[in-house]
Amino acid sequence: MSEATIEKAVQDDRPVKVEVSHLTKYFGTLHVLDDVSFNIKKGEFVCVVGPTGCGKTTFLNLLTKIYEPSEGTLKIDGELADPKKHNLAFVFQEPSSFPWLTVEENLKFGLKIKKLPREVIDARVERIIKLLGLEEFRHDYPSSLSTSTEQRVIIGRAFAMEPDLLLMDEPYGQMDIKLRFYLEDEVLRLWREIGTTVVFITHNIEEAVYLSEKVLILSNKPAKIKEELVNNLPYPRDITCKEFIDMRKHITDMIKWW
C-alpha cells in the first residue's frame, strides 16, 4: 500500500485532546480489553473497527465513563476524564430523540441542561438547522419524521453541544446503503464546520475508510490495538479509487486473520 495512504505516524501539529494509557477491562474473570494506549488530536476523526464481539462497544463505554477501567487512565486536555467536568456527547444506533419535543426543542435540549445563555443556544441551533437542512422540520415531532431525518436531528443535537469528545456507536447500523452514505456526508459536513473530536465505532470497513483520519484496528478478545492507521486520502473520498480499495482490503485482511 502507498505510504501516502497509510502510515503509522505522521506529522500533525494539532494538540493532543484525548490520551488513553494502558486501558484494561475485566468483567469478573472475563478479560475484554488489554493494555490499550493511543492519543487523539484535537478535531481528529477516529474510527474503531475489529472482529464481531471483540469489545468495541465496551471500549466506547470506557471512553464515556459508563464503565470504569480495571487499569489505566483516560485524560481529556491533560486531566482525568470526568463527565461532570468535560463535555461528552453520544450518538448510538437506536433512536434517542425525545418524542414529546419538536426538532428545534430536541436540538436545544442539551444546551439548556448546560444552562448556556439563550443567545448562545439560539445561535448554535440555527447553525445546525441550516447545516443539516432541517428548516422545514423545526416544528415537527419525531413521530412524523423519516428514520434518516430523525437520526440527523440526533446527530445535530450532539454536534450542537460542541463537545470535548463525540462518541458514536454504529449510528447507521439499521439503515440501507443509500441512507448511510447520505448521513456519512452529513456527519463529515458537521465535523469540518464545527471541528469536533470524534470517535466512531463501526463494523463497516468501507465506512471507516470513508470517514476517518485515523483507524484503530482491534484484535479479538482480550482486545488490543493491532494497528493504528493514518488515512491521508483527500476529502471528499471516492470509494472506487485504488487507494481507497487498497486501504479497505488491508483493514479487512487484518481483521480476518486476527
C-alpha positions in Angstrom: 0.0 0.0 0.0 1.1 3.6 -0.6 2.9 5.4 2.2 0.8 8.4 1.3 -2.3 6.5 2.1 -1.4 4.5 5.3 1.2 5.5 7.8 1.9 4.5 11.3 2.9 8.0 12.3 2.5 11.4 10.6 3.5 15.0 11.5 0.4 16.5 13.0 0.7 19.9 14.7 -2.8 19.7 16.4 -2.6 19.4 20.2 -3.5 16.2 21.9 -7.1 16.2 23.0 -7.5 12.7 24.4 -4.9 10.5 26.0 -5.6 6.8 26.6 -3.0 5.0 28.6 -2.8 1.2 29.3 -6.6 0.9 29.4 -7.6 -2.6 30.6 -11.0 -4.0 31.5 -12.2 -7.2 33.2 -15.7 -8.3 33.9 -15.1 -10.7 36.7 -12.7 -13.2 35.1 -13.6 -12.2 31.5 -10.7 -10.2 30.1 -12.2 -7.8 27.5 -9.7 -5.1 26.8 -5.9 -5.4 27.3 -3.4 -2.6 27.7 -4.8 -0.2 25.1 -2.9 3.1 24.6 -3.4 5.8 22.0 -3.8 9.6 21.6 -6.4 11.6 19.7 -5.6 15.0 18.4 -8.0 18.0 18.8 -10.5 17.8 16.0 -9.4 14.4 14.8 -11.9 11.9 13.4 -11.0 8.4 14.5 -12.8 5.2 13.6 -12.5 2.0 15.6 -13.0 -1.4 13.8 -12.5 -5.0 14.8 -13.9 -8.5 14.7 -17.5 -9.1 15.9 -17.7 -9.3 19.6 -14.1 -8.1 20.2 -15.2 -5.4 22.7 -15.7 -2.3 20.5 -18.8 -1.1 22.5 -17.1 -1.9 25.8 -14.2 0.2 24.5 -16.6 3.1 23.8 -18.3 2.7 27.2 -14.9 3.1 28.9 -14.4 6.3 27.0 -17.8 7.6 28.0 -17.1 6.6 31.6 -20.2 4.4 31.7 -17.6 1.7 32.8 -14.6 2.4 34.9 -11.4 0.8 33.7 -9.8 -2.1 35.7 -6.5 -0.5 34.9 -5.2 2.6 33.0 -6.3 6.1 32.5 -8.3 8.3 30.2 -7.4 12.0 30.0 -9.0 14.9 28.2 -6.9 18.1 27.9 -4.4 16.6 30.3 -7.0 16.0 33.1 -8.6 12.7 34.1 -11.8 12.4 32.1 -14.8 13.4 34.2 -18.4 13.7 32.7 -19.1 16.3 35.3 -16.2 18.4 34.1 -15.8 17.5 30.4 -18.4 17.9 27.8 -19.1 14.4 26.3 -21.7 13.7 23.7 -23.0 10.4 22.4 -24.9 9.1 19.4 -26.0 5.4 19.5 -27.5 3.1 17.0 -31.0 3.2 18.5 -33.1 6.4 18.0 -32.7 8.6 21.1 -34.8 11.7 20.2 -37.3 12.9 22.8 -40.8 12.2 21.2 -42.5 15.0 23.2 -40.2 17.7 21.9 -40.1 19.3 18.4 -37.0 19.1 16.3 -35.9 22.5 17.4 -36.6 21.7 21.1 -34.6 18.4 20.7 -31.7 20.4 19.3 -31.8 22.8 22.3 -32.3 20.2 25.0 -28.7 19.5 26.0 -27.7 23.2 25.7 -30.5 24.1 28.1 -29.3 21.4 30.5 -25.9 23.0 30.4 -27.6 26.4 31.2 -25.9 28.2 28.3 -27.1 31.7 27.6 -30.2 31.9 25.4 -28.5 33.8 22.6 -25.8 31.1 22.5 -28.4 28.3 22.4 -30.3 30.0 19.6 -27.2 30.7 17.5 -25.9 27.1 17.8 -29.2 25.6 17.0 -29.8 27.9 14.0 -26.4 26.9 12.7 -27.1 23.2 13.0 -30.6 23.6 11.4 -29.0 25.3 8.4 -26.1 22.9 8.1 -28.4 19.9 8.1 -31.2 21.5 6.1 -33.8 21.0 8.8 -35.6 24.3 8.4 -38.9 22.7 7.2 -38.9 20.3 10.1 -38.1 22.6 13.0 -41.6 22.5 14.5 -42.3 18.8 13.7 -42.2 16.0 16.3 -40.0 12.9 15.8 -43.0 10.6 15.1 -43.6 12.5 11.9 -40.0 12.2 10.6 -38.4 9.6 8.5 -35.7 7.4 10.1 -32.9 9.3 8.4 -34.3 12.7 9.3 -34.7 11.7 12.9 -31.1 10.4 13.0 -30.0 13.7 11.5 -31.7 15.5 14.4 -29.9 13.2 16.9 -26.6 13.8 15.3 -27.2 17.5 15.1 -28.1 17.6 18.8 -24.8 16.0 19.7 -22.7 18.4 17.5 -24.7 21.4 18.9 -23.1 20.7 22.3 -19.7 21.4 20.7 -18.4 18.5 22.9 -14.8 17.9 24.0 -15.4 14.4 22.6 -18.2 13.0 20.5 -18.6 9.2 20.7 -20.7 7.5 18.0 -21.6 3.8 18.2 -22.8 2.3 14.9 -25.2 5.2 14.3 -26.3 4.0 10.9 -26.5 0.2 11.7 -30.1 -0.3 10.7 -30.1 1.8 7.5 -29.8 0.9 3.9 -26.7 1.8 2.0 -28.1 5.0 0.3 -29.2 6.5 3.7 -25.8 5.5 5.2 -23.8 7.4 2.5 -26.1 10.4 2.9 -25.7 10.5 6.7 -22.0 9.9 6.5 -21.7 13.0 4.3 -23.8 15.0 6.8 -21.5 14.0 9.7 -18.5 15.0 7.7 -20.0 18.3 7.0 -20.7 19.0 10.6 -17.3 17.8 11.7 -15.5 20.1 9.2 -17.6 23.1 10.2 -17.5 22.6 14.0 -14.1 20.9 14.5 -15.4 18.3 16.9 -13.1 15.5 18.1 -14.9 12.2 17.1 -14.5 8.5 18.0 -16.7 6.4 15.7 -17.3 2.7 16.3 -18.3 0.7 13.2 -18.2 -2.9 11.9 -18.3 -1.4 8.3 -14.8 -1.1 7.0 -15.8 0.9 4.0 -17.5 3.4 6.3 -14.3 3.6 8.4 -12.2 4.4 5.4 -14.7 6.9 4.0 -15.0 8.9 7.3 -11.8 8.7 9.2 -8.5 10.5 9.6 -7.2 7.5 11.6 -8.4 3.9 12.0 -7.8 1.9 15.2 -7.9 -1.9 14.5 -8.8 -4.0 17.5 -7.9 -7.7 17.8 -10.1 -10.5 19.2 -10.7 -10.6 23.0 -8.9 -9.5 25.0 -8.8 -6.6 22.6 -5.6 -4.9 21.8 -4.8 -2.2 19.2 -3.2 -4.3 16.5 -2.6 -1.4 14.2 -3.1 2.4 14.1 -3.5 3.6 10.6 -3.5 7.2 9.4 -5.8 7.8 6.5 -4.5 10.6 4.2 -7.0 10.2 1.4 -8.4 13.6 0.5 -12.0 14.5 1.2 -14.4 14.0 -0.5 -13.4 10.4 -0.9 -14.0 8.2 -3.9 -14.8 4.6 -2.8 -13.8 3.3 -6.3 -10.3 4.7 -6.3 -7.4 2.3 -6.0 -6.0 3.8 -2.8 -9.4 3.6 -1.1 -9.9 -0.1 -2.2 -6.3 -0.9 -1.1 -6.9 0.5 2.4 -10.2 -1.3 2.7 -8.6 -4.6 1.7 -5.7 -4.1 4.2 -8.1 -3.5 7.1 -10.2 -6.4 6.0 -7.2 -8.7 5.9 -6.1 -7.5 9.4 -9.4 -8.3 10.9 -9.9 -11.6 9.1 -6.6 -13.1 10.4 -6.7 -11.7 13.9 
